[in-house]
Amino acid sequence: MSRSSGQGANLAHLGRNPSSGMKKTSAKKPPAKTSQNDFFILRLYIAGQTPNSITAIANLKRICEDKLQGKYRIEVIDLLVKPQLAKGDQIIAIPTLVRRLPPPVKKIIGNLSKTESVIVGLDLQPALR
């Protein structure tokens, strides 16, 4: 059975190598890491002035002041006041912190008391292995 040059060209648009019949794989890009110059936009979703909400706000402010030195903006969204805002970031638990910028979007659920986990989750420091 002989192949015509036209057949190989037809397979190329399918992402296949005509000689092997295997799909081409593209190298996966590593997740984007934050740099010292990035500006952070953080949204903290809470529900009223509960102890967990108050703790989350205080912990977030402390972490941002320590690690981001003025290169951040915190938006606290009380879902008791504006419940419709939960849909946009697909909030299913509270408190939830959403890192809007820099991309990619990241979410951390809880009162942010595990400082090291929050720092790693926000890509402010690499995970220790």
C-alpha positions as CSV (number, residue, x, y, z in Angstrom):
1,M,0.0,0.0,0.0
2,S,1.6,3.3,-1.0
3,R,0.9,6.7,0.5
4,S,0.3,9.7,-1.6
5,S,1.7,13.0,-0.5
6,G,-1.8,14.4,-0.3
7,Q,-2.8,12.0,2.5
8,G,0.0,13.2,4.8
9,A,-1.1,16.8,4.3
10,N,-4.7,15.8,5.2
11,L,-3.5,14.3,8.5
12,A,-1.4,17.2,9.4
13,H,-4.4,19.4,10.1
14,L,-5.6,16.7,12.6
15,G,-2.5,17.1,14.7
16,R,-1.1,13.7,13.6
17,N,2.2,12.8,12.3
18,P,1.5,10.9,9.1
19,S,4.5,8.6,9.5
20,S,3.6,7.4,13.0
21,G,-0.2,7.8,13.3
22,M,0.4,9.3,16.8
23,K,-1.0,12.6,18.0
24,K,1.5,15.4,18.5
25,T,1.8,16.5,22.1
26,S,2.6,20.0,23.0
27,A,4.8,20.7,26.0
28,K,2.7,21.9,28.9
29,K,3.6,25.4,30.2
30,P,4.5,25.6,33.9
31,P,2.0,27.6,35.9
32,A,2.8,31.3,35.9
33,K,4.7,32.4,39.0
34,T,4.3,35.8,40.5
35,S,7.1,38.3,40.5
36,Q,8.1,41.0,43.0
37,N,6.5,43.6,40.7
38,D,3.0,42.0,40.5
39,F,0.1,43.9,41.8
40,F,-2.5,41.8,43.6
41,I,-6.2,42.2,43.6
42,L,-7.7,40.0,46.3
43,R,-11.4,39.5,47.1
44,L,-12.4,38.1,50.4
45,Y,-16.0,36.8,50.5
46,I,-17.5,36.8,54.0
47,A,-21.0,36.5,55.5
48,G,-21.5,39.2,58.2
49,Q,-19.2,39.9,61.1
50,T,-18.8,36.3,62.3
51,P,-15.6,35.2,64.2
52,N,-14.3,33.4,61.1
53,S,-14.9,36.5,58.9
54,I,-13.2,38.8,61.3
55,T,-10.3,36.4,61.7
56,A,-10.0,36.1,57.9
57,I,-9.9,39.9,57.4
58,A,-7.2,40.3,60.1
59,N,-5.1,37.4,58.8
60,L,-5.3,38.7,55.2
61,K,-4.3,42.2,56.1
62,R,-1.4,40.9,58.1
63,I,-0.1,38.6,55.3
64,C,-0.5,41.4,52.7
65,E,1.3,44.0,54.8
66,D,4.1,41.5,55.5
67,K,4.6,40.0,52.0
68,L,3.2,42.5,49.5
69,Q,4.2,45.8,51.0
70,G,1.6,48.1,49.4
71,K,1.3,46.2,46.1
72,Y,-2.2,44.9,46.7
73,R,-5.9,45.9,47.0
74,I,-8.3,44.0,49.2
75,E,-12.0,43.9,48.4
76,V,-14.1,42.6,51.2
77,I,-17.5,41.4,49.9
78,D,-20.2,40.7,52.5
79,L,-22.6,38.1,50.9
80,L,-25.3,39.0,53.5
81,V,-25.4,42.5,51.9
82,K,-24.8,41.5,48.2
83,P,-25.4,37.7,47.8
84,Q,-25.6,38.0,44.0
85,L,-21.8,38.6,43.9
86,A,-21.1,35.0,44.9
87,K,-22.1,33.8,41.5
88,G,-19.3,35.6,39.6
89,D,-16.5,33.9,41.4
90,Q,-18.5,30.7,42.0
91,I,-18.3,30.9,45.8
92,I,-19.5,27.8,47.6
93,A,-18.1,28.3,51.1
94,I,-17.2,31.3,53.2
95,P,-14.9,32.9,54.0
96,T,-13.2,32.5,50.6
97,L,-10.3,34.5,49.3
98,V,-10.0,34.9,45.5
99,R,-6.8,36.2,43.9
100,R,-8.1,38.0,40.8
101,L,-4.7,39.4,39.8
102,P,-2.1,38.4,38.8
103,P,-3.5,35.5,36.7
104,P,-4.3,32.7,37.1
105,V,-7.3,33.2,39.5
106,K,-6.8,31.3,42.7
107,K,-9.1,30.5,45.6
108,I,-8.4,29.7,49.3
109,I,-11.3,28.7,51.6
110,G,-11.1,29.3,55.3
111,N,-10.1,32.0,57.8
112,L,-6.6,32.1,56.5
113,S,-5.0,31.2,59.8
114,K,-2.6,28.8,58.3
115,T,-0.2,31.5,57.1
116,E,2.3,29.3,55.3
117,S,-0.5,27.7,53.3
118,V,-2.0,31.0,52.3
119,I,1.5,32.3,51.2
120,V,2.1,29.2,49.1
121,G,-1.5,29.3,47.8
122,L,-1.1,32.9,46.6
123,D,2.3,32.0,44.9
124,L,4.1,34.4,47.2
125,Q,6.6,31.7,48.1
126,P,7.3,28.3,46.5
127,A,6.1,25.2,48.4
128,L,8.7,23.5,50.5
129,R,9.1,19.8,49.7
